[in-house]
Amino acid sequence: MNGKRSLVVIACSLLAITACTALQSGHGSGMIAMVPFASDEHGIRGVTPLEGWSDQAALVQQSFPGTKDELVSVIAEQTDLIALPRSIGTYKGSTFTWDLYTFETQIQDAEPGIYRVDMGLAEGESAIHLVFLITVPAEYATHPALYETVFTHALYALTPIE
């Protein structure tokens, strides 16, 4: 599980770093420009916000080559969660139906504090696909368009690279 674990550890570390260091732009209008992206490493493509879209939020999209139980174990190691909370529902994207989760947590190796996490999980043929929107709670409360503009667009567009 070391390779699988490292994928999520890297994602959590990136979340923590980028949630604290990304640059501000575009919030005044409520519009956040999304651009295509592809990750050969994770075998996925979709959309992501233009660099500099937020000063206190991060979007991470990746695939996990294991089971949902293994993934939950790795996420629990990187946060203060014991288990995933109950799903808040589902979202139908262009390729996947996503199980949605929202929770607040501390993230290992991140700046001290509580982070709000919106997470989508979808089971593909060979991997579990993940989309995380990480914000500080005050940023989310001030800019609710983050969820609709960034998170749901990323969920809708994410697809495996064929």
C-alpha positions as CSV (number, residue, x, y, z in Angstrom):
1,M,0.0,0.0,0.0
2,N,3.0,2.4,0.1
3,G,2.5,3.6,-3.5
4,K,-1.2,4.1,-2.9
5,R,-0.6,5.8,0.4
6,S,2.0,8.1,-1.1
7,L,-0.6,9.3,-3.7
8,V,-3.0,10.5,-1.1
9,V,-0.2,11.8,1.2
10,I,1.1,13.9,-1.7
11,A,-2.4,15.1,-2.4
12,C,-3.0,16.1,1.2
13,S,0.4,17.8,1.4
14,L,-0.4,19.7,-1.8
15,L,-3.7,20.7,-0.4
16,A,-2.2,22.0,2.7
17,I,0.5,24.0,0.9
18,T,-1.7,25.4,-1.9
19,A,-4.6,26.2,0.5
20,C,-2.2,28.6,2.2
21,T,-0.2,29.9,-0.7
22,A,-2.3,30.3,-3.8
23,L,-2.8,33.9,-5.1
24,Q,-6.1,35.9,-5.0
25,S,-8.0,36.7,-8.2
26,G,-11.5,36.8,-9.6
27,H,-13.6,36.5,-6.4
28,G,-15.3,39.9,-6.8
29,S,-17.4,38.8,-9.8
30,G,-18.1,35.3,-8.4
31,M,-16.7,33.9,-11.6
32,I,-13.7,31.7,-11.6
33,A,-12.2,30.7,-15.0
34,M,-11.7,27.0,-15.6
35,V,-9.3,25.5,-18.0
36,P,-8.7,22.0,-19.3
37,F,-6.0,19.8,-17.6
38,A,-4.7,16.3,-18.0
39,S,-2.7,14.1,-15.6
40,D,-0.9,11.2,-17.2
41,E,0.3,10.1,-13.8
42,H,-3.3,9.7,-12.5
43,G,-4.8,8.8,-15.9
44,I,-7.4,11.6,-15.7
45,R,-8.4,14.8,-17.5
46,G,-10.9,17.5,-16.7
47,V,-11.0,21.1,-15.8
48,T,-9.2,23.2,-13.1
49,P,-9.2,26.8,-12.1
50,L,-6.6,29.2,-13.7
51,E,-3.6,29.6,-11.5
52,G,-4.1,32.4,-8.9
53,W,-7.9,31.7,-8.4
54,S,-7.9,31.9,-4.6
55,D,-5.7,32.8,-1.7
56,Q,-7.2,30.3,0.7
57,A,-8.5,27.4,-1.3
58,A,-7.1,24.4,-3.3
59,L,-8.6,22.0,-5.7
60,V,-6.9,18.6,-6.1
61,Q,-8.0,15.9,-8.6
62,Q,-6.4,12.4,-8.6
63,S,-7.0,8.7,-8.9
64,F,-6.3,6.1,-6.2
65,P,-5.4,2.6,-7.4
66,G,-7.0,0.7,-4.4
67,T,-10.2,0.1,-2.6
68,K,-12.4,2.6,-1.0
69,D,-11.6,1.2,2.5
70,E,-7.8,1.6,1.7
71,L,-8.4,5.2,0.6
72,V,-10.4,6.0,3.7
73,S,-7.7,4.6,5.9
74,V,-5.1,6.8,4.1
75,I,-7.3,9.9,4.4
76,A,-7.8,9.2,8.1
77,E,-4.0,9.1,8.6
78,Q,-3.6,12.5,7.0
79,T,-6.5,14.2,8.9
80,D,-8.1,14.0,12.3
81,L,-11.0,11.9,10.9
82,I,-11.6,8.4,12.3
83,A,-13.9,7.6,9.4
84,L,-15.6,9.5,6.6
85,P,-18.8,11.2,7.6
86,R,-22.1,10.2,6.1
87,S,-22.3,11.1,2.4
88,I,-24.4,14.3,1.8
89,G,-25.6,12.9,-1.5
90,T,-24.5,12.3,-5.0
91,Y,-23.6,14.3,-8.1
92,K,-24.0,13.0,-11.7
93,G,-21.0,14.1,-13.8
94,S,-20.4,13.4,-17.5
95,T,-18.6,10.1,-16.7
96,F,-19.1,9.3,-13.0
97,T,-21.7,9.5,-10.3
98,W,-19.9,11.0,-7.3
99,D,-20.5,10.3,-3.6
100,L,-20.2,13.7,-1.9
101,Y,-18.8,14.4,1.5
102,T,-18.3,17.7,3.5
103,F,-16.3,17.9,6.7
104,E,-14.0,20.1,8.7
105,T,-10.6,18.8,9.8
106,Q,-7.0,19.5,10.6
107,I,-4.6,18.3,7.9
108,Q,-1.2,16.7,8.8
109,D,1.7,18.9,7.7
110,A,-0.5,21.9,7.0
111,E,-0.6,25.3,8.7
112,P,-2.4,25.0,12.0
113,G,-6.1,25.4,11.8
114,I,-9.3,23.9,10.6
115,Y,-10.0,23.3,6.9
116,R,-13.3,22.7,5.2
117,V,-13.2,19.8,2.8
118,D,-15.7,19.1,0.0
119,M,-14.8,15.7,-1.4
120,G,-16.2,13.7,-4.2
121,L,-15.4,10.0,-4.6
122,A,-16.2,7.9,-7.7
123,E,-15.4,4.3,-8.4
124,G,-13.9,3.7,-11.9
125,E,-13.0,0.4,-13.5
126,S,-9.4,0.4,-12.2
127,A,-9.3,3.2,-9.6
128,I,-11.2,5.4,-7.2
129,H,-11.3,9.0,-8.5
130,L,-11.1,11.9,-6.0
131,V,-11.8,15.6,-6.2
132,F,-11.0,17.7,-3.1
133,L,-11.9,21.4,-2.6
134,I,-10.1,22.6,0.5
135,T,-10.8,26.0,2.0
136,V,-10.6,27.7,5.3
137,P,-14.2,28.0,6.6
138,A,-14.2,31.8,6.5
139,E,-13.3,31.7,2.8
140,Y,-16.1,29.3,2.0
141,A,-18.6,31.4,3.9
142,T,-17.5,34.6,2.1
143,H,-17.3,33.0,-1.4
144,P,-20.0,30.3,-1.8
145,A,-19.4,30.3,-5.6
146,L,-16.3,28.2,-4.8
147,Y,-18.5,25.2,-4.5
148,E,-20.6,25.7,-7.5
149,T,-18.0,27.2,-9.8
150,V,-15.0,25.1,-9.0
151,F,-16.0,21.9,-7.2
152,T,-19.1,20.9,-9.3
153,H,-17.4,21.8,-12.6
154,A,-14.4,19.6,-11.7
155,L,-16.7,16.7,-10.7
156,Y,-18.7,17.1,-13.9
157,A,-15.7,17.1,-16.2
158,L,-13.3,14.6,-14.7
159,T,-12.9,11.5,-16.9
160,P,-10.3,8.8,-17.3
161,I,-7.7,9.2,-20.1
162,E,-8.3,6.4,-22.6
